[in-house]
């Protein structure tokens, strides 16, 4: 933020910090929703704090472009590690690109709203109130940007042709009741049987039990997505019921922590 006092441009570091912190927090929140990662708010706050500190220091240090660019990339990757606890390179790259894209979009939206507000609100002529007026206007823009962005992210998520189903999974003597996000984009199949694959987080109780098995029921499912390729570990359970109806499917684990707040990602073909 700058002030025109005495004809000299003055940078208000505290306002700049709050702006960067707010936009980083919003960008990380939207990124977690779109990429279907569960991120604790404390981790989002910590990553946003790191990004805001860098934003202020970058204005003070005035590094050469190449060093500034490399440091910016390093900070962005560190923010992804802090926020999402991800250590796989392919996932870090996809998360970082998504976060940068969201940040650029938010920055553009904020600039458009700021220019629009400049046109509809007359400039305050009193010199010593210029900075406070301009600061208040910036926070109005942040609020409007936040509202528009959250609405857009929810529309984007809801636009994926999804349904929500209840699953009951029985493995030996254990039974699990899960809330599943049914997505037509989940096209994973177990290569030998051709059965569709239901995904659960490896950090969940069901996921940990699946990872503990090494018997004949264990299945290995190759996958490929925008972040890379690999192999998922799964199991053929004793019984799966989807909305009370028996389904023939494989349950496999994934490193994804969250499916938009649900316990499992269910392919449309299971229904």
Backbone torsions as a table, in degrees:
resi	resn	phi	psi	omega
1	UNK	NA	139.2	-178.1
2	UNK	-122.1	151.1	175.0
3	UNK	-119.7	149.0	-179.6
4	UNK	-93.8	12.6	-176.8
5	UNK	-53.1	126.6	177.3
6	UNK	58.0	23.8	178.5
7	UNK	75.9	6.1	-177.9
8	UNK	-109.8	133.7	177.8
9	UNK	-80.0	123.6	-178.4
10	UNK	-117.3	131.1	179.4
11	UNK	-91.3	124.7	176.6
12	UNK	-95.0	101.2	-174.2
13	UNK	-63.2	-36.6	-178.2
14	UNK	-65.0	-41.3	178.9
15	UNK	-68.9	-40.4	177.7
16	UNK	-61.0	-40.2	179.0
17	UNK	-63.2	-45.7	-178.9
18	UNK	-64.3	-40.6	178.9
19	UNK	-62.6	-49.5	-179.7
20	UNK	-62.9	-41.2	179.9
21	UNK	-62.2	-44.7	-178.9
22	UNK	-63.5	-45.1	-177.8
23	UNK	-70.7	-37.0	176.9
24	UNK	-64.8	-43.6	179.4
25	UNK	-61.4	-45.1	-179.7
26	UNK	-65.0	-42.1	179.5
27	UNK	-63.5	-42.2	178.8
28	UNK	-67.1	-39.0	179.3
29	UNK	-62.6	-46.8	180.0
30	UNK	-66.4	-39.9	178.5
31	UNK	-59.7	-42.1	-179.8
32	UNK	-63.9	-35.8	-179.8
33	UNK	-72.1	-45.6	-177.5
34	UNK	-68.2	-40.3	-178.3
35	UNK	-86.6	-0.6	176.7
36	UNK	58.4	48.5	174.4
37	UNK	-111.3	136.9	175.0
38	UNK	-87.3	118.7	-178.4
39	UNK	-124.6	123.4	177.5
40	UNK	-65.0	141.7	-177.2
41	UNK	-61.5	-31.1	177.2
42	UNK	-63.1	-38.4	178.5
43	UNK	-70.8	-37.2	176.3
44	UNK	-63.6	-41.6	178.6
45	UNK	-61.9	-44.0	-178.9
46	UNK	-65.2	-44.3	178.5
47	UNK	-65.0	-38.6	178.3
48	UNK	-65.7	-37.5	178.0
49	UNK	-62.3	-44.2	178.6
50	UNK	-61.6	-44.7	179.4
51	UNK	-63.8	-38.8	-180.0
52	UNK	-68.3	-40.1	177.0
53	UNK	-61.2	-45.0	178.5
54	UNK	-61.5	-41.2	-179.7
55	UNK	-59.0	-40.3	178.8
56	UNK	-71.3	-46.1	-178.4
57	UNK	-63.8	-35.1	-179.3
58	UNK	-64.0	-29.4	177.5
59	UNK	-76.0	-27.5	-177.8
60	UNK	-85.2	-44.3	-173.7
61	UNK	-73.4	-35.1	179.6
62	UNK	53.0	57.9	179.9
63	UNK	-72.3	161.3	174.3
64	UNK	-64.7	157.9	-172.0
65	UNK	-55.4	-47.4	-175.0
66	UNK	-63.6	-42.0	178.4
67	UNK	-69.7	-37.9	178.2
68	UNK	-64.2	-40.9	-179.8
69	UNK	-65.2	-47.6	-179.3
70	UNK	-63.2	-40.6	179.2
71	UNK	-66.9	-37.3	178.1
72	UNK	-62.4	-44.0	178.6
73	UNK	-63.7	-44.0	179.9
74	UNK	-61.2	-43.8	179.4
75	UNK	-64.2	-41.5	179.7
76	UNK	-62.1	-43.1	178.7
77	UNK	-65.0	-42.4	177.8
78	UNK	-61.4	-37.3	177.5
79	UNK	-64.0	-39.0	178.1
80	UNK	-66.0	-39.7	179.5
81	UNK	-65.1	-44.5	-179.5
82	UNK	-65.6	-46.2	-173.3
83	UNK	-73.0	-44.8	-170.8
84	UNK	-109.2	-1.7	179.3
85	UNK	52.9	39.1	-178.4
86	UNK	-101.0	136.6	179.1
87	UNK	-124.7	-0.9	177.7
88	UNK	-82.4	129.9	-174.2
89	UNK	-58.7	-44.5	-177.6
90	UNK	-62.0	-41.3	179.0
91	UNK	-68.8	-39.4	178.8
92	UNK	-62.0	-40.2	179.4
93	UNK	-64.1	-46.0	-179.1
94	UNK	-65.8	-40.8	177.9
95	UNK	-64.2	-42.6	-178.8
96	UNK	-64.4	-44.4	178.6
97	UNK	-61.9	-42.9	179.5
98	UNK	-63.8	-42.8	-179.8
99	UNK	-64.1	-43.4	179.2
100	UNK	-62.8	-42.0	178.7
101	UNK	-61.8	-45.3	180.0
102	UNK	-63.8	-42.9	-179.8
103	UNK	-61.8	-43.2	178.8
104	UNK	-63.6	-40.3	178.6
105	UNK	-64.4	-43.9	178.2
106	UNK	-63.2	-41.3	178.8
107	UNK	-61.8	-42.2	177.8
108	UNK	-65.0	-42.2	178.6
109	UNK	-63.0	-40.7	-180.0
110	UNK	-65.2	-39.6	179.2
111	UNK	-64.9	-41.5	179.1
112	UNK	-62.8	-46.1	179.7
113	UNK	-65.0	-37.0	179.4
114	UNK	-65.2	-43.7	178.6
115	UNK	-64.3	-39.5	179.0
116	UNK	-63.5	-42.6	179.9
117	UNK	-66.4	-33.5	176.8
118	UNK	-61.7	-34.3	-177.5
119	UNK	-78.4	-28.5	-175.3
120	UNK	-99.2	-15.3	179.4
121	UNK	-114.6	125.9	179.8
122	UNK	-70.1	146.9	-178.4
123	UNK	-72.6	134.5	177.6
124	UNK	-71.6	129.6	-172.7
125	UNK	-86.9	-18.7	-177.8
126	UNK	-71.2	121.2	-171.0
127	UNK	-59.5	-46.5	-173.4
128	UNK	-77.9	-2.8	176.8
129	UNK	-105.9	1.2	-175.3
130	UNK	-62.1	-47.0	-176.3
131	UNK	-65.0	-44.0	-178.9
132	UNK	-66.8	-37.5	177.3
133	UNK	-64.3	-47.4	-179.1
134	UNK	-63.9	-37.9	178.3
135	UNK	-64.3	-43.7	178.4
136	UNK	-61.7	-38.9	-179.8
137	UNK	-65.1	-38.5	178.4
138	UNK	-61.5	-42.8	-178.5
139	UNK	-70.2	-30.6	172.5
140	UNK	-63.1	-42.8	179.0
141	UNK	-63.5	-42.9	178.4
142	UNK	-59.8	-43.0	179.1
143	UNK	-62.3	-46.0	179.6
144	UNK	-64.9	-41.4	178.3
145	UNK	-61.9	-40.7	179.5
146	UNK	-62.2	-45.6	-178.7
147	UNK	-63.1	-48.1	-179.6
148	UNK	-62.3	-42.1	-176.7
149	UNK	-67.7	-42.6	-179.9
150	UNK	-65.7	-41.7	177.4
151	UNK	-61.8	-43.9	-179.5
152	UNK	-63.6	-43.2	-178.7
153	UNK	-64.6	-37.2	178.5
154	UNK	-68.8	-38.5	176.9
155	UNK	-64.1	-41.4	-179.8
156	UNK	-62.6	-42.5	-179.4
157	UNK	-69.1	-42.4	-179.0
158	UNK	-70.2	-21.4	-177.5
159	UNK	-79.8	8.6	-177.2
160	UNK	-92.6	19.4	176.9
161	UNK	55.3	61.8	-176.1
162	UNK	-112.9	154.8	170.8
163	UNK	-132.9	164.6	179.5
164	UNK	-119.2	129.6	-175.4
165	UNK	-130.8	160.5	175.4
166	UNK	-105.1	130.8	-179.9
167	UNK	-115.6	144.5	169.9
168	UNK	-121.3	120.4	-177.5
169	UNK	-117.9	127.0	178.2
170	UNK	-117.2	122.0	175.9
171	UNK	-123.6	111.3	-175.8
172	UNK	54.8	-119.5	-176.7
173	UNK	-93.4	1.6	-176.5
174	UNK	-103.6	140.0	178.7
175	UNK	-127.3	136.5	-177.9
176	UNK	-126.1	135.4	174.1
177	UNK	-109.5	121.9	-173.9
178	UNK	-124.1	151.1	169.8
179	UNK	-99.4	119.4	-174.2
180	UNK	-108.3	142.2	173.5
181	UNK	-95.8	112.1	-176.2
182	UNK	-90.0	114.8	-173.2
183	UNK	-127.3	128.1	179.4
184	UNK	-68.1	-13.6	179.4
185	UNK	-78.9	-11.9	178.2
186	UNK	-84.9	102.3	-176.2
187	UNK	-113.7	17.5	-178.8
188	UNK	-64.2	138.0	176.0
189	UNK	-132.2	145.1	172.5
190	UNK	-75.0	121.8	-166.9
191	UNK	-62.1	-30.1	-175.2
192	UNK	-86.3	-45.1	-178.3
193	UNK	-90.0	-20.6	-176.7
194	UNK	77.3	9.0	-179.6
195	UNK	-74.9	145.9	176.8
196	UNK	-72.0	160.4	-171.7
197	UNK	-119.5	126.8	173.2
198	UNK	-95.9	131.2	-176.2
199	UNK	-102.3	136.8	172.7
200	UNK	-131.0	156.8	179.0
201	UNK	-70.3	139.6	178.8
202	UNK	-69.8	-12.7	177.5
203	UNK	-87.6	-9.7	179.6
204	UNK	-77.7	166.5	179.6
205	UNK	-60.7	-43.2	178.5
206	UNK	-65.6	-42.1	179.6
207	UNK	-61.8	-41.6	178.8
208	UNK	-65.5	-36.3	178.0
209	UNK	-67.5	-41.4	178.6
210	UNK	-60.5	-43.1	-179.2
211	UNK	-65.9	-22.1	-178.0
212	UNK	-79.6	-15.3	-176.3
213	UNK	-87.5	144.6	175.9
214	UNK	-139.7	30.1	-177.7
215	UNK	-98.5	-166.1	-173.5
216	UNK	-67.6	-18.5	-177.9
217	UNK	-81.2	-8.9	-179.1
218	UNK	-70.2	137.0	179.3
219	UNK	-124.4	148.0	176.5
220	UNK	-119.4	122.4	-172.8
221	UNK	-115.6	114.7	176.0
222	UNK	-72.0	146.9	178.4
223	UNK	-142.7	160.4	174.8
224	UNK	-147.2	130.8	176.0
225	UNK	-143.0	-168.0	-175.8
226	UNK	-64.4	-22.3	-177.7
227	UNK	-89.8	-10.0	-178.7
228	UNK	139.5	-155.3	-179.8
229	UNK	-139.1	163.5	-179.0
230	UNK	-179.4	-162.3	-178.5
231	UNK	-131.8	131.5	177.9
232	UNK	-100.7	145.2	176.2
233	UNK	-96.5	130.4	-179.3
234	UNK	-136.4	-177.4	-179.1
235	UNK	-150.6	149.8	174.4
236	UNK	-93.3	103.4	-174.0
237	UNK	-72.5	167.3	178.1
238	UNK	-65.5	-35.2	-179.9
239	UNK	-161.0	140.8	172.4
240	UNK	-128.8	130.9	173.6
241	UNK	-122.4	130.8	176.9
242	UNK	-115.2	115.4	-175.4
243	UNK	54.5	38.6	176.2
244	UNK	84.4	-5.8	-179.5
245	UNK	-105.0	137.4	-179.0
246	UNK	-66.2	132.8	179.1
247	UNK	-123.6	147.0	179.4
248	UNK	-105.3	101.0	-174.7
249	UNK	-152.5	169.8	176.4
250	UNK	-105.6	142.4	173.2
251	UNK	-104.3	124.2	-179.4
252	UNK	-127.4	155.8	-178.3
253	UNK	-98.5	150.5	176.1
254	UNK	-138.4	157.4	179.6
255	UNK	-76.8	-11.0	175.6
256	UNK	-57.1	132.6	-175.9
257	UNK	-85.1	-20.6	-170.2
258	UNK	-157.5	144.7	175.7
259	UNK	-116.7	70.0	-179.2
260	UNK	56.7	36.9	177.6
261	UNK	92.8	-1.2	-178.7
262	UNK	-106.3	168.8	-172.1
263	UNK	-87.7	-21.8	-173.5
264	UNK	-150.4	155.3	174.3
265	UNK	-109.5	115.9	-171.2
266	UNK	-109.3	127.5	177.2
267	UNK	-68.2	148.2	-177.7
268	UNK	-60.9	-30.3	-175.9
269	UNK	-70.5	-11.7	178.7
270	UNK	-70.5	-31.2	-174.8
271	UNK	-70.8	NA	NA
